[in-house]
Amino acid sequence: MEKKIKTITIQVSEEEHKEIKVVVAKEGKTIKQVLLEAIAKLKNNQQ
């Protein structure tokens, strides 16, 4: 079974966008990777 791809759009200021890009670049990851890791950590903390 093929997974459907969904898109998430959030509005951020130019400054926030630049900060996000710098932070994830320093980690050598994509915004998606960092977001999914953060969600996983939140889920683990709730258990």
N, C-alpha and C positions, 0 to 999 in steps of 0.2 A: 504494500500500500504506500502510495506516494504522499509525503508530508506537504501540506500547503504552507506557503511562505506568507507571513504577515509582515507588515511594515509598521513601526512605531515612530511617530513624529512628536518631538517635544520642542517647545520654543525656548531658546536661551539667548542671552545678550551676546554681542560680539565678544565681549571680554570673557564671559563664561565659556564660549565656544573655543576661544584660543587657549584658555586654561585647560579645558578638557583635552584638546589635541596635544598640548605639551605633556600633560601627565601621562596619557596613554602611550605617547611616543617614547617617553623615558622608560616605560615598562616594556617596550617592544611588543605591545599588544594593540588590538583594535578597540574602538569604543564598544563594540558589541561584546568582545571578550571580557572587558572590564565590567560592563554592566551585568553580564550573566554571572560572573564571579561574585559580584556584590550581592546579587539576589540569592545566590547559593549560600553565602555567609549569613544573610538575614534569615533564610529558612532554617539553617542549622542552629542559629541562636534561639529560634522559637521552639525548638524541640526539647 
